[in-house]
Amino acid sequence: MEFPHELRELYPDKIIEVRGNADALTVILNNNVDIEKFKDELKKKFTGLADQQLLFIKHEDRQDFEKLVLE
């Protein structure tokens, strides 16, 4: 399964949109999602990936991003 689609399927109540390319993905979250908890959840779930994934995570109504590298 392709990584962006897997994220959307795993977290349909938290993620509004996933977009990007092979280099980096932008993940847009619902406003009520705690970004730090979400990042911790992703780190635990996606350890030992074959290819590193760079994510930029933000809430739908904000401009600032949180950077997360999954390896």
C-alpha positions as CSV (number, residue, x, y, z in Angstrom):
1,M,0.0,0.0,0.0
2,E,1.2,3.5,-0.8
3,F,2.2,5.5,2.3
4,P,-0.1,8.5,1.9
5,H,-3.1,6.3,1.3
6,E,-2.2,4.2,4.3
7,L,-2.2,7.3,6.5
8,R,-5.6,8.4,5.3
9,E,-7.0,4.9,5.9
10,L,-5.5,4.6,9.4
11,Y,-6.6,8.0,10.6
12,P,-9.7,9.0,8.8
13,D,-11.0,10.9,11.8
14,K,-7.8,12.9,12.3
15,I,-6.5,13.6,8.8
16,I,-8.2,15.9,6.3
17,E,-5.7,15.6,3.5
18,V,-2.3,14.1,2.6
19,R,-0.5,15.6,-0.3
20,G,3.1,15.7,-1.6
21,N,5.6,13.6,-3.5
22,A,8.3,11.1,-2.9
23,D,10.5,13.7,-1.1
24,A,8.0,15.0,1.5
25,L,4.3,14.8,2.5
26,T,2.1,17.5,3.9
27,V,-0.5,16.1,6.4
28,I,-3.4,18.4,7.3
29,L,-5.2,17.6,10.5
30,N,-8.6,18.4,12.0
31,N,-8.3,21.3,14.5
32,N,-9.1,19.1,17.5
33,V,-6.1,16.8,17.0
34,D,-3.1,17.2,19.3
35,I,-0.1,17.4,16.9
36,E,2.4,16.2,19.5
37,K,0.4,13.1,20.4
38,F,-0.2,12.4,16.7
39,K,3.5,12.6,15.9
40,D,4.3,10.2,18.8
41,E,1.6,7.8,17.5
42,L,3.2,7.9,14.0
43,K,6.7,7.4,15.3
44,K,5.5,4.3,17.2
45,K,3.5,2.9,14.3
46,F,6.1,3.5,11.5
47,T,9.4,2.4,12.8
48,G,11.9,0.6,10.5
49,L,10.5,1.9,7.2
50,A,12.4,0.8,4.1
51,D,12.5,4.4,2.9
52,Q,12.6,7.5,5.1
53,Q,9.5,9.6,5.1
54,L,9.5,13.4,5.7
55,L,6.2,14.8,6.9
56,F,5.1,18.3,7.5
57,I,2.0,18.3,9.7
58,K,-0.4,21.2,10.3
59,H,-3.9,22.0,11.4
60,E,-6.4,23.0,8.7
61,D,-6.7,26.6,9.9
62,R,-3.1,27.4,10.8
63,Q,0.0,28.3,8.7
64,D,2.7,26.8,10.9
65,F,4.0,23.3,10.3
66,E,5.6,20.6,12.5
67,K,8.3,18.6,10.8
68,L,8.5,14.8,11.4
69,V,11.0,12.4,10.0
70,L,10.0,8.7,10.0
71,E,12.7,6.1,9.5
